[in-house]
Amino acid sequence: MKIKTFLYSTIFSILALQSYGQKTRVEAANKKYDRYGYVDAIATYERVAEKGYKDEKMFQKLGNAYYFNAELDKAGKWYKELFAMNQEQEAEYYYRYAQTLKSIGDYEKADKMMDEFNKRSGNDQRAKLYAKQKNYLEEIKANSRSYEVSDAGINSKYSDYGSSFWNNKLVFASARDTAGVFKKVFKWTNQSYTNLYSAEIKPSGGMGKPERFSTVINSKFHESTPIFTKDGQTMYFTRNNYLNGKKGKDAENSTLLKLYKAVLQQGKWANVTELPFNSNEYSVAHPTLSVDEKILYFASDMPGTLGQSDLFSVKINNDGSFGDPVNLGKTINTEGRETFPFISADNELYFASDGHPGLGGLDVFVSKIGNGNRFEEVKNIGEPINGPQDDFALLIDSKSQSGFFSSNRKDGQGYDDIYRFNEVRPVVVCEQSLSGTITDQETRVVLPGSKVSLFTEQFELVAETIANEKGIFTFEVECGKTYYVRAEKEEYETKEGKITIENTSGKSELSLQLEQRMKPIGEGTDLAKTLNIPIIYFDLDKSFIRPDAAFELEKIFAVLQQYPKMQIEIRSHTDSRQTHQYNQGLSDRRAKSTMVWLIQNGIAAGRLTAKGYGETQLVNQCADGVKCSEAEHQANRRSEFVIIRME
């Protein structure tokens, strides 16, 4: 049993195995509109729906309108209608309906919706892991031979590991004993407890003789894995639960690990203090700092851990105090062990894990830190750094592309050894950006100032931005991932789009067209276009109103009720099939039949005129004798409801 194994394996095996929605909110528009001259499409749909008319797209629009405005109980009403009408919906509707159900305390049904969401969105963890691991050896092979590896030149026959840069020195943990005749032995391994040592990194690349680091830092118990601020004046390090001559123990009488801080005063380390988020009941170890030194990363099995040990982060405030530790999440952490983090100057997180697919034992992995400190896809850095044994505690100098790591590989001198490496080919990292343009659906005019949000496939918020003066937005995204992009703008209906990013470096594009919610109307406006009424359907050669046609006419009826002085002309058009005379008569009968329906439902006859145009106003080339598709003919069969007077 190796001393290093105690520190990251035996200790962490003593550690308890413990475990731990996003609520989307869109602000309601503040602007108060002059209702005269506008139609609220959503309000119109709701008036129609309240009369008992059923339509999938209408229920989707109503549910979405309330969902995006955080009125979840009202959204749930219309999503319920949607699913009652048809269970076969896109995955996001299962997710949204689940959130509305949770808002009213119906967790049982919400869980069923989430289960269905996971199935439909491809997020079943078993399938996901299988798909991800199926070709992992090929990926590792692709990243292998990126480094030249050699002995660091500072190893002993004992355990040496966990190094860190400090000025022109390498500081590391070692179980060697240079204290003389008397030495304190750790009974588990029959070796000395690990202390910190330092060795000069010479300009030639060679290493100086290792020396004990500091009597203030080193104690009679374990010290390891230091990290230093760039100015060299502050250090964080791991030590057993021991301070000022007092040893702390947990409920099972074990002395676990804690993080400590020390400062350099007049060339000597002093003021050793433990960090406030330590505990006697769990271990906290292996610190590293973010590039700006405002975040401390570490390994722990504290409450909220997903596996045996996880990586966490904690903010360092300007006054030197600390925030609350945050688990780095499932992108990094697994049910296994994640430990020995290191942040490079290129803002990449290197860490050791036995939970991600690897070559055996602990392997070293890397994840680029993207927007909002979000971690991108984890990659195994491959051979020769990783192998069948434990490989861990990597640090790299981004300028020279060289560094050190620790391993218990068989060709070493001791229980664990420190190796140096030079990068000869960087790990292949797929890089992708996602951009698009937000425009008005009808006019195609760009919509600068639109709020654009990026979500994962699980609807976790990744990033937000504002479309620029050209209506363009851009996000940095991960290769091979699926995202939802949501666009919002005052006076428009919120819209989402879904995209799966390619697994090769490049640029992806997803543009969104927003539909005006408050739609301007006036004399000459065709309400059929305003309310997206494609056609009033009649049976072949018939002119009576069908139920599906009544649904569309209810929209016109609602607008006419909203504007009591509005007058409209109902225009009916046919395609060119049949004779001109026949089409003229048929269109005239259909226009008048439509007018009669509106009158029977309460609209004054004096507000309505009706006229059939037959085939005299075709919208395409499909005149008599011209061969056209059914879709082209259908474009000519249309109804128009043109405003001829507003008051």
C-alpha positions in Angstrom: 0.0 0.0 0.0 1.5 3.3 -1.1 1.4 6.5 0.8 -0.2 8.3 -2.1 -2.7 5.5 -2.3 -3.6 6.3 1.3 -4.1 10.0 0.5 -6.3 9.7 -2.5 -7.6 6.1 -2.2 -7.6 4.7 1.3 -8.6 8.1 2.8 -11.3 8.5 0.1 -12.5 5.0 0.7 -13.1 6.0 4.3 -15.0 9.0 3.0 -18.7 8.6 3.0 -20.4 7.9 -0.4 -22.9 10.7 -0.6 -25.0 12.3 -3.3 -27.1 15.9 -4.2 -34.4 22.9 -12.5 -34.0 25.4 -13.7 -36.9 27.7 -13.6 -37.1 29.6 -16.8 -38.5 33.2 -16.4 -39.1 35.7 -19.1 -40.0 39.2 -17.9 -43.3 40.5 -19.0 -43.1 43.5 -21.3 -43.3 46.8 -19.4 -44.6 48.8 -22.3 -48.3 49.7 -22.3 -49.7 49.5 -25.8 -52.4 51.5 -27.4 -54.8 48.6 -28.0 -56.4 50.4 -30.9 -54.8 49.2 -34.2 -53.3 46.0 -32.8 -54.5 42.4 -32.5 -53.1 40.3 -29.6 -52.8 37.0 -31.4 -52.5 35.0 -28.1 -55.5 36.6 -26.6 -57.4 35.9 -29.8 -56.4 32.2 -29.6 -57.5 32.0 -26.0 -60.9 33.4 -26.7 -61.3 30.8 -29.4 -60.0 28.0 -27.2 -62.4 29.0 -24.3 -65.3 28.2 -26.6 -64.2 24.6 -26.8 -62.4 24.6 -30.1 -59.3 22.3 -30.2 -56.2 22.7 -32.2 -52.7 21.4 -31.5 -50.8 24.5 -32.7 -53.2 26.7 -30.8 -52.6 24.8 -27.6 -48.8 24.9 -28.1 -48.9 28.6 -28.7 -51.0 29.3 -25.6 -49.0 27.0 -23.4 -45.7 28.5 -24.6 -46.9 32.1 -24.1 -47.7 31.5 -20.4 -44.7 29.2 -19.9 -42.2 31.7 -21.1 -43.9 34.4 -19.0 -43.6 32.1 -15.9 -47.4 31.7 -15.4 -46.9 28.0 -15.0 -50.4 27.2 -13.8 -52.0 28.8 -16.9 -49.4 27.2 -19.1 -50.3 23.8 -17.6 -54.0 24.3 -18.5 -53.2 24.5 -22.2 -50.4 21.8 -22.1 -52.9 19.5 -20.5 -55.3 20.2 -23.4 -52.4 19.6 -25.9 -51.5 16.2 -24.5 -55.1 15.2 -24.2 -55.4 15.8 -27.9 -52.2 14.1 -28.9 -49.5 12.5 -26.8 -47.0 12.6 -29.7 -45.3 15.9 -29.0 -41.7 17.1 -29.4 -39.5 16.4 -26.3 -39.5 20.0 -25.0 -43.2 19.9 -24.5 -42.9 17.0 -22.1 -40.2 19.0 -20.2 -42.4 22.2 -20.1 -45.5 20.3 -19.0 -43.5 18.6 -16.3 -42.4 21.9 -14.9 -46.0 23.2 -14.8 -47.1 20.0 -13.0 -44.4 20.5 -10.4 -45.7 24.1 -9.9 -49.0 22.7 -8.7 -47.5 19.8 -6.7 -48.4 17.0 -9.0 -44.9 15.4 -8.8 -46.0 11.9 -9.7 -47.3 13.0 -13.1 -44.4 15.4 -13.5 -41.9 12.5 -13.0 -43.7 10.5 -15.7 -43.4 13.5 -18.1 -39.7 13.8 -17.3 -39.2 10.1 -17.9 -40.8 10.5 -21.2 -38.7 13.6 -21.9 -35.5 11.7 -21.2 -36.5 8.9 -23.5 -37.5 11.2 -26.3 -34.5 13.5 -26.0 -32.0 10.7 -25.9 -30.9 11.3 -22.4 -31.3 7.8 -21.0 -28.1 7.4 -19.0 -27.5 3.8 -19.9 -27.8 4.4 -23.6 -25.8 7.6 -23.3 -22.9 5.9 -21.5 -22.9 3.0 -24.0 -22.9 5.4 -26.9 -20.1 7.5 -25.4 -17.9 4.6 -24.4 -18.4 2.4 -27.5 -15.4 4.0 -29.3 -13.5 5.5 -26.4 -10.4 3.5 -27.0 -10.2 5.0 -30.5 -10.5 8.5 -29.1 -7.8 7.8 -26.5 -5.6 6.4 -29.3 -6.1 9.6 -31.3 -4.9 11.7 -28.4 -2.0 9.4 -27.6 1.7 10.1 -28.3 1.1 13.8 -27.7 3.9 13.9 -25.1 7.5 12.8 -24.6 7.9 11.4 -21.0 11.0 11.0 -18.9 11.9 10.6 -15.2 11.8 14.0 -13.4 15.2 13.3 -11.7 13.9 13.9 -8.1 12.4 10.5 -7.3 13.3 8.3 -4.3 12.6 4.7 -3.5 9.5 5.9 -1.6 6.4 7.7 -2.7 6.9 11.0 -4.6 4.0 12.8 -6.2 1.7 15.9 -6.4 4.0 18.6 -7.7 3.5 22.4 -8.1 5.4 25.3 -9.5 6.8 28.0 -7.1 9.0 30.6 -8.7 11.9 28.5 -10.2 11.2 25.5 -8.0 9.1 22.4 -8.1 7.4 21.7 -4.8 6.1 18.1 -4.2 5.1 15.6 -1.6 7.5 12.8 -0.6 7.6 10.0 1.9 11.4 10.1 2.0 12.9 10.9 5.4 15.7 13.5 5.6 15.2 14.3 9.2 18.0 12.2 10.7 18.0 9.2 13.0 14.4 9.7 14.3 11.6 9.4 12.0 7.8 9.1 12.4 6.4 6.2 10.5 2.8 5.8 9.2 1.8 2.3 10.3 -0.3 1.6 7.3 2.7 1.7 4.9 5.7 1.5 7.2 7.0 4.7 5.5 7.3 8.2 6.7 4.4 10.5 6.5 4.6 12.7 3.4 6.1 16.1 3.7 6.7 18.8 1.2 10.0 19.1 -0.6 11.3 21.5 -3.2 13.9 21.2 -6.0 15.2 23.9 -8.3 14.3 23.7 -12.0 17.5 24.7 -13.6 17.7 26.8 -16.8 19.1 23.8 -18.6 16.1 21.8 -17.6 17.8 19.7 -15.0 16.6 19.4 -11.4 18.4 20.5 -8.2 18.7 18.3 -5.1 15.4 18.0 -3.2 15.2 19.8 0.1 12.6 20.0 2.8 10.3 22.8 2.1 9.4 24.5 5.4 9.3 23.5 9.0 6.2 25.7 9.5 4.3 23.9 6.8 5.6 20.3 7.4 4.2 18.6 10.4 4.4 15.1 11.9 1.4 14.1 9.7 0.7 14.2 5.9 1.3 17.3 3.8 0.8 17.2 0.0 -0.4 18.9 -3.2 0.4 22.6 -2.7 -0.6 25.4 -5.0 0.9 28.9 -5.0 -0.4 32.3 -6.2 1.4 33.9 -9.1 3.2 36.4 -6.8 4.5 33.5 -4.7 3.2 35.0 -1.5 0.3 32.7 -0.7 0.0 29.0 -0.7 -2.8 26.5 -0.2 -2.0 22.9 0.6 -3.4 19.6 1.9 -2.7 18.3 5.4 -4.2 15.8 7.8 -6.7 17.3 10.3 -3.9 18.8 12.5 -3.2 22.4 13.5 -1.4 24.0 16.4 -0.5 20.6 17.9 -4.1 19.4 17.9 -5.4 16.5 15.9 -9.0 16.4 14.9 -11.1 13.2 14.3 -14.4 12.3 12.8 -17.2 10.3 14.4 -15.4 7.1 13.5 -12.1 8.3 15.1 -10.4 8.8 11.8 -8.2 11.8 11.0 -9.2 13.0 7.6 -7.8 15.7 5.2 -8.2 19.4 5.2 -7.1 22.4 3.2 -4.8 25.1 4.8 -3.5 28.5 3.8 -0.2 30.1 4.6 1.5 33.4 3.6 5.1 34.3 3.0 6.4 36.9 5.4 10.0 38.1 5.2 11.0 35.1 3.2 9.4 32.6 5.6 6.0 30.8 5.5 3.7 31.8 8.4 0.1 32.1 9.6 -1.1 28.6 8.7 -4.9 28.6 8.9 -7.5 26.1 7.8 -10.1 27.0 5.3 -13.6 27.6 6.6 -15.4 24.9 4.5 -13.3 22.1 6.1 -14.9 19.6 8.4 -13.9 16.8 10.7 -16.5 14.6 9.0 -15.3 14.7 5.4 -12.0 15.3 3.6 -11.1 18.3 1.5 -7.8 18.0 -0.5 -5.7 18.8 -3.6 -6.3 22.5 -4.2 -5.7 24.5 -7.4 -6.4 28.1 -8.5 -8.2 29.5 -11.5 -6.3 31.7 -13.9 -7.5 34.9 -12.3 -7.0 33.3 -8.8 -10.6 34.2 -7.8 -11.7 30.5 -7.6 -10.2 27.6 -5.7 -10.8 24.1 -7.0 -10.4 21.0 -4.9 -11.4 17.4 -4.3 -13.8 16.3 -1.6 -16.4 13.8 -0.5 -18.4 16.5 1.2 -22.3 16.4 1.1 -23.4 16.9 -2.5 -20.7 14.5 -3.8 -21.9 12.4 -6.7 -19.4 9.6 -6.3 -16.5 8.5 -4.1 -14.8 11.9 -4.5 -15.8 14.9 -6.6 -14.2 18.1 -7.8 -15.6 21.3 -6.3 -15.0 25.0 -6.7 -15.3 27.9 -4.2 -15.1 31.7 -4.8 -12.4 33.7 -3.1 -13.9 37.0 -2.3 -12.0 40.3 -2.5 -11.7 40.5 1.3 -10.1 37.0 1.4 -13.3 35.2 2.6 -14.7 32.3 0.8 -18.1 31.5 -0.8 -19.9 28.2 -0.6 -18.4 25.2 -2.3 -20.1 24.2 -5.6 -20.0 20.7 -7.2 -18.5 20.9 -10.7 -21.4 18.7 -12.0 -21.9 15.6 -14.0 -19.8 16.8 -17.0 -16.7 16.4 -14.7 -17.8 14.2 -11.8 -18.9 10.5 -12.0 -19.9 7.8 -9.5 -16.2 7.1 -9.3 -13.2 9.2 -8.1 -12.4 12.6 -9.5 -9.3 14.2 -7.9 -6.0 16.1 -8.3 -7.4 19.1 -10.3 -5.1 21.6 -12.1 -6.1 24.7 -14.1 -3.6 25.7 -16.8 -2.9 29.2 -18.1 -5.0 28.2 -21.2 -8.0 27.9 -18.8 -8.2 24.1 -19.1 -9.0 21.8 -16.3 -6.8 18.7 -15.9 -7.8 16.1 -13.4 -7.5 12.4 -12.6 -10.5 10.1 -12.7 -11.4 6.4 -12.7 -15.0 7.1 -13.6 -14.5 8.4 -17.2 -13.5 5.8 -19.8 -9.7 5.2 -19.5 -6.9 2.8 -19.8 -6.9 1.6 -16.2 -6.7 3.0 -12.7 -6.7 6.8 -12.5 -6.2 8.5 -15.9 -5.6 12.2 -16.6 -8.4 14.0 -18.4 -8.8 17.6 -19.7 -11.8 19.8 -20.1 -11.8 23.3 -21.6 -13.5 26.0 -19.4 -15.9 27.9 -21.6 -18.3 30.8 -21.2 -19.7 31.2 -17.6 -17.1 28.8 -16.2 -18.9 25.9 -18.0 -16.9 22.8 -18.6 -16.8 21.4 -22.1 -16.5 17.8 -23.2 -14.0 15.8 -21.1 -11.2 14.1 -23.1 -8.7 11.5 -22.0 -5.2 12.8 -22.9 -4.0 9.4 -23.9 -0.7 7.6 -23.8 2.1 7.8 -22.8 1.0 9.9 -19.8 -1.9 7.5 -19.2 -1.5 3.8 -18.9 -2.8 0.7 -17.0 -1.7 2.0 -13.6 -2.6 5.2 -11.7 -1.7 8.4 -13.5 -2.6 11.7 -11.8 -1.6 15.1 -10.5 -0.6 16.7 -13.9 0.5 20.3 -14.1 1.7 22.1 -17.3 3.5 25.3 -18.1 1.5 26.6 -21.0 4.3 28.7 -22.3 6.9 25.9 -22.7 4.2 23.2 -23.1 6.0 21.1 -20.6 5.2 19.9 -17.1 5.1 17.1 -14.6 2.7 14.3 -13.6 2.7 11.5 -11.0 2.3 7.7 -11.7 2.8 4.3 -10.0 3.8 2.7 -13.3 6.0 -0.3 -13.1 9.3 1.2 -14.4 9.5 3.7 -11.6 12.0 4.0 -8.7 9.6 4.0 -5.8 6.0 3.5 -4.9 4.9 6.6 -6.9 7.2 8.7 -9.0 7.1 12.1 -10.6 7.7 12.3 -14.4 8.3 15.2 -16.7 6.8 15.6 -20.1 7.1 17.8 -23.2 4.0 18.3 -25.4 4.9 17.5 -29.0 1.3 17.6 -30.3 -1.6 19.2 -28.5 -4.6 17.1 -27.5 -7.1 17.3 -30.3 -9.9 19.6 -29.1 -12.9 20.1 -31.2 -14.0 23.7 -31.3 -17.3 25.0 -32.5 -19.2 28.3 -32.5 -22.9 28.7 -33.0 -24.3 31.9 -34.5 -27.4 33.1 -36.2 -29.6 36.1 -37.0 -32.9 37.1 -35.3 -35.4 38.5 -37.8 -39.1 39.4 -38.1 -40.9 36.4 -39.5 -43.1 38.5 -41.8 -40.8 41.4 -42.9 -37.5 39.6 -42.5 -36.2 42.8 -40.9 -33.3 42.0 -38.4 -34.2 42.4 -34.7 -31.2 43.9 -32.8 -31.5 43.8 -29.1 -33.2 40.4 -29.0 -32.3 38.4 -25.9 -30.9 35.0 -27.0 -30.4 32.2 -24.5 -28.5 28.9 -25.0 -29.7 25.8 -23.2 -28.5 22.2 -23.0 -30.6 19.3 -24.2 -31.7 19.1 -20.5 -32.8 22.8 -20.6 -30.0 23.9 -18.3 -29.1 27.5 -19.1 -25.6 27.7 -20.6 -25.3 31.4 -21.7 -27.2 34.5 -22.6 -26.4 37.3 -25.0 -28.0 40.2 -26.8 -28.2 40.2 -30.6 -26.0 42.9 -32.1 -27.1 45.8 -34.4 -27.3 43.3 -37.2 -29.5 40.9 -35.2 -26.6 38.4 -34.9 -25.7 36.3 -31.9 -22.8 34.0 -31.3 -22.1 31.3 -28.6 -19.1 29.0 -28.1 -20.5 25.4 -28.0 -19.3 21.9 -27.6 -18.9 19.5 -30.5 -21.4 16.7 -30.7 -23.9 18.3 -28.3 -27.5 19.2 -28.8 -28.7 22.7 -27.8 -31.8 24.7 -27.7 -31.6 28.4 -28.7 -34.4 30.7 -27.4 -35.0 34.2 -28.8 -37.1 36.8 -27.0 -38.0 40.4 -27.9 -40.7 42.8 -26.7 -43.8 42.7 -28.9 -42.8 39.3 -30.3 -43.7 35.7 -29.5 -40.8 33.8 -27.9 -39.3 31.1 -30.1 -36.9 28.2 -29.6 -34.9 26.2 -32.1 -33.0 23.0 -31.7 -29.6 22.1 -33.2 -27.1 19.3 -32.9 -23.5 20.5 -33.3 -21.2 18.6 -35.6 -18.3 16.5 -34.1 -15.7 18.4 -36.1 -14.3 21.9 -35.6 -16.1 24.6 -37.4 -19.1 27.0 -37.3 -22.7 26.1 -36.9 -25.7 28.3 -37.7 -29.2 28.5 -36.4 -31.3 31.6 -37.2 -34.7 32.3 -35.7 -37.7 34.3 -37.1 -39.9 35.8 -34.5 -43.6 36.3 -35.0 -45.1 39.6 -33.9 -47.5 39.2 -31.1 -48.9 42.7 -31.3 -49.7 42.8 -35.0 -50.5 46.2 -36.6 -53.8 46.3 -38.6 -55.6 49.0 -40.5 -57.6 49.6 -43.6 -56.4 47.2 -46.3 -55.1 44.6 -43.8 -56.0 41.0 -44.6 -56.9 39.4 -41.3 -56.3 35.9 -42.8 -52.6 36.8 -43.1 -52.5 38.5 -39.7 -54.0 35.5 -37.9 -52.2 32.9 -40.0 -55.5 31.5 -41.6 -54.2 29.7 -44.6 -57.6 28.7 -46.1 -61.3 28.3 -45.1 -61.9 24.7 -46.1 -65.1 23.6 -47.9 -65.9 20.1 -49.1 -65.5 19.6 -52.9 -68.1 21.6 -54.8 -69.8 22.6 -51.5 -70.3 25.9 -49.8 -71.4 25.1 -46.2 -69.1 25.7 -43.3 -67.2 22.7 -42.0 -66.1 22.4 -38.3 -62.5 23.0 -39.1 -63.5 26.1 -41.1 -65.6 27.3 -38.1 -62.4 27.1 -36.0 -60.6 29.6 -38.3 -63.7 31.8 -38.5 -63.8 32.1 -34.7 -60.5 34.1 -35.0 -62.1 36.6 -37.3 -65.2 36.7 -35.1 -63.0 37.5 -32.0 -61.3 40.4 -33.8 -64.7 41.8 -35.0 -65.9 41.7 -31.4 -62.8 43.5 -30.3 -63.3 46.3 -32.8 -67.1 46.9 -33.0 -66.8 49.5 -35.8 -64.6 47.4 -38.0 -66.0 46.6 -41.5 -64.5 43.8 -43.6 -64.9 42.4 -47.1 -64.9 38.6 -47.4 -63.1 37.5 -50.5 -63.1 33.9 -51.8 -60.8 32.6 -54.5 -60.6 29.3 -56.4 -58.0 27.6 -58.5 -58.3 27.4 -62.3 -59.6 23.9 -62.5 -63.3 23.8 -63.7 -64.7 26.5 -65.9 -64.4 30.2 -65.3 -68.2 30.6 -64.8 -68.3 27.7 -62.4 -65.5 28.9 -60.3 -67.0 32.4 -60.2 -70.3 31.1 -58.9 -68.6 28.7 -56.4 -66.4 31.4 -54.9 -69.3 33.7 -54.6 -71.4 31.1 -52.8 -68.5 30.4 -50.4 -67.9 34.0 -49.6 -71.6 34.6 -48.8 -71.7 31.4 -46.8 -68.9 32.7 -44.7 -70.6 36.0 -44.2 -73.8 34.2 -43.1 -71.9 32.2 -40.5 -70.5 35.5 -39.0 -74.0 37.1 -39.0 -75.5 34.1 -37.4 -72.9 34.3 -34.6 -73.8 37.9 -33.8 -71.9 40.2 -36.3 -74.1 42.9 -37.8 -74.7 42.4 -41.5 -73.9 46.0 -42.3 -70.3 45.4 -41.2 -69.8 42.7 -43.8 -69.6 42.4 -47.6 -68.8 39.2 -49.5 -67.5 38.7 -53.0 -66.3 35.8 -55.0 -63.3 36.3 -57.3 -63.2 32.8 -58.8 -59.9 32.3 -60.7 -59.4 35.9 -61.6 -56.7 36.6 -59.0 -54.3 33.6 -59.1 -51.2 34.0 -57.0 -49.0 31.9 -59.4 -48.8 30.7 -63.0 -51.4 27.9 -62.6 -53.9 29.2 -65.2 -56.0 27.1 -67.5 -53.9 24.5 -69.4 -50.8 24.9 -67.2 -49.6 21.8 -65.4 -49.2 22.4 -61.7 -48.8 20.4 -58.5 -51.7 20.1 -56.0 -49.8 22.4 -53.6 -49.6 25.1 -56.3 -53.3 24.8 -57.0 -54.0 24.9 -53.3 -52.2 28.2 -53.0 -54.8 29.8 -55.2 -57.7 28.4 -53.1 -57.8 31.0 -50.4 -60.0 33.3 -48.3 -59.3 36.9 -47.5 -60.8 39.1 -44.8 -59.8 42.6 -45.8 -60.5 45.5 -43.5 -62.3 48.3 -45.5 -63.1 50.5 -42.5 -61.8 50.7 -38.9 -64.3 53.2 -37.5 
